[in-house]
Amino acid sequence: MDDEQISITRRRNIVTESEKEENEFYLYEEFYILSYLRSSIPTICDPVCICLRICILADLTFNSYITIDNKGNIKYLEGIITDPILKEVHNLIKENVYTPKEWIYSLNGESFSYSKIGLHIKNLRFRITKKMEENRIFISQKRNNIFSKRKYSIENNIKRKLCDRVIEYLTVRNTYSLRIEILIGCLSLCSVCGPILNSLPPKICLQAKTYVNEIRKKFKETNLCKNPIEIIVYQLMKTIYKY
């Protein structure tokens, strides 16, 4: 391995370590936890499903488990992953070559191509919910009867911490985080930003919601991305806003 390869490997490890140290949860976990703040859930075409797939691909990108080649396809990178959901998707990417957009639809079970049918990540919400319940992040509420659907509330400290991070980013605006902007973009599409921001004073709430719209516009309209991380992320987000 030459000096340049060693440098890239070390830099990749640094990024991976800092990402794990800074954030208690993976991006897909944060998004799913906050999605439970919605006041209503669509019976069909719930965007939470596709947003989860985007967040999973973003997690793999930020932790340097995937990159993008010069043909626009997502490329597998070696790495040890302990999270079973991320590991499952990572292994699929190792065996298949597709663009970010193709991966989103394939993982969400929306591809009718025979070669992509096996790429659907099934029971994803159930698996994440079970994980959150086991870790006491989701608290099961008492059901009215055995036929009613089980409902969950979020552990208060976790909810406050995650909401405060979003609020701080949208109101203080002294730092830039592509990771948080993906989270905000997905939350906005799923009508979660309102419940998070409505507790703020009206003027500050309006400013924060204006910034949310700016983030959405940036994802829709930006075409010139320089590094592989931005290229993947912006392609993912452009797909979701056309969903």
Backbone hydrogen bonds, N-H to C=O, Kabsch-Sander energy under -0.5 kcal/mol:
donor,donor_aa,acceptor,acceptor_aa,energy
6,I,2,D,-2.2
7,S,3,D,-2.4
8,I,4,E,-2.2
9,T,5,Q,-2.4
10,R,6,I,-2.7
11,R,7,S,-2.4
12,R,8,I,-2.4
13,N,9,T,-2.2
14,I,10,R,-2.2
15,V,11,R,-2.3
16,T,12,R,-2.4
17,E,13,N,-2.7
18,S,14,I,-2.5
19,E,15,V,-2.1
20,K,16,T,-1.8
21,E,17,E,-2.4
22,E,18,S,-2.4
23,N,19,E,-1.5
30,E,26,Y,-2.4
31,F,27,L,-2.6
32,Y,28,Y,-1.9
33,I,29,E,-2.6
34,L,30,E,-2.4
35,S,31,F,-1.8
36,Y,32,Y,-0.6
36,Y,33,I,-1.3
37,L,34,L,-2.0
38,R,35,S,-1.3
49,C,46,D,-1.3
51,C,47,P,-2.3
52,L,48,V,-2.2
53,R,49,C,-1.3
54,I,50,I,-1.9
55,C,51,C,-2.6
56,I,52,L,-2.1
57,L,53,R,-2.2
58,A,54,I,-2.4
59,D,55,C,-2.5
60,L,56,I,-2.1
61,T,57,L,-1.7
62,F,58,A,-3.0
63,N,59,D,-1.8
64,S,61,T,-1.7
65,Y,60,L,-3.1
66,I,60,L,-1.1
67,T,75,K,-2.3
69,D,73,N,-2.7
72,G,69,D,-1.8
74,I,98,Y,-2.8
75,K,67,T,-3.1
77,L,65,Y,-2.4
81,I,79,G,-0.6
87,K,83,D,-2.4
88,E,84,P,-2.0
89,V,85,I,-1.9
90,H,86,L,-2.6
91,N,87,K,-2.3
92,L,88,E,-1.6
93,I,89,V,-2.2
94,K,90,H,-1.5
95,E,91,N,-1.0
96,N,92,L,-0.9
98,Y,96,N,-0.5
103,W,99,T,-2.3
104,I,100,P,-2.2
105,Y,101,K,-1.9
106,S,102,E,-2.2
107,L,103,W,-2.8
108,N,104,I,-1.4
109,G,106,S,-1.4
110,E,105,Y,-3.3
111,S,105,Y,-0.5
116,K,113,S,-1.3
117,I,113,S,-0.8
117,I,114,Y,-0.7
119,L,116,K,-1.7
120,H,117,I,-1.3
121,I,107,L,-2.0
122,K,120,H,-0.9
124,L,121,I,-0.6
127,R,123,N,-2.3
128,I,124,L,-2.4
129,T,125,R,-2.9
130,K,126,F,-2.4
131,K,127,R,-1.9
132,M,128,I,-2.7
133,E,129,T,-2.5
134,E,130,K,-2.4
135,N,131,K,-1.7
136,R,133,E,-1.3
137,I,132,M,-2.9
138,F,132,M,-1.4
139,I,153,S,-3.3
140,S,138,F,-0.6
141,Q,151,K,-3.0
148,S,145,N,-1.0
153,S,139,I,-2.3
155,E,137,I,-2.8
159,K,155,E,-2.6
160,R,156,N,-2.7
161,K,157,N,-2.2
162,L,158,I,-2.6
163,C,159,K,-2.5
164,D,160,R,-2.6
165,R,161,K,-1.6
166,V,162,L,-1.6
167,I,163,C,-2.8
168,E,164,D,-2.9
169,Y,165,R,-1.9
170,L,166,V,-2.0
171,T,167,I,-1.5
172,V,168,E,-2.6
173,R,168,E,-0.8
173,R,169,Y,-0.5
181,E,177,S,-2.0
182,I,178,L,-1.9
183,L,179,R,-1.9
184,I,180,I,-2.9
185,G,181,E,-2.5
186,C,182,I,-2.5
187,L,183,L,-2.7
188,S,184,I,-2.6
189,L,185,G,-1.7
190,C,186,C,-1.4
191,S,188,S,-1.5
192,V,187,L,-2.9
193,C,187,L,-0.6
196,I,192,V,-1.4
197,L,193,C,-2.5
198,N,194,G,-2.4
200,L,197,L,-2.1
205,C,201,P,-3.0
206,L,202,P,-2.4
207,Q,203,K,-2.0
208,A,204,I,-2.5
209,K,205,C,-2.4
210,T,206,L,-1.9
211,Y,207,Q,-1.9
212,V,208,A,-1.9
213,N,209,K,-1.9
214,E,210,T,-1.7
215,I,211,Y,-2.3
216,R,212,V,-2.3
217,K,213,N,-2.4
218,K,214,E,-2.2
219,F,215,I,-2.1
220,K,216,R,-1.9
221,E,217,K,-2.4
222,T,218,K,-2.3
225,C,223,N,-1.0
231,I,227,N,-2.3
232,I,228,P,-2.4
233,V,229,I,-2.5
234,Y,230,E,-2.9
235,Q,231,I,-1.7
236,L,232,I,-2.4
237,M,233,V,-2.6
238,K,234,Y,-2.3
239,T,235,Q,-1.6
240,I,236,L,-1.7
241,Y,237,M,-1.7
242,K,239,T,-1.0
243,Y,240,I,-1.0
